[in-house]
Amino acid sequence: MSAVNAMTSEADPESGSHRDAGTEHCVFLVDDDAHLRGLVRRWLEERGHHVVEFENGEACLEGLSSQ
């Protein structure tokens, strides 16, 4: 999560959430635990990030090469 904390964000006082202060970030979320991926995905999307989710590193690399 350190990469997430390093991104610039600003607080939204009405919702209590954070928004990206500039452009939308695309985050590649890789974890074999579907429940954990879902939680982290929702957390990131609530903060304005576009999330691309993968079950494992191999699937992520395949997804990257197909684009």
Sequence and secondary structure as in RCSB ss.txt:
>XXXX:A:sequence
MSAVNAMTSEADPESGSHRDAGTEHCVFLVDDDAHLRGLVRRWLEERGHHVVEFENGEACLEGLSSQ
>XXXX:A:secstr
 HHHHHS EEEETTTTEEEESSS  EEEEE S HHHHHHHHHHHHHTT EEEEESSHHHHHHHHHT 
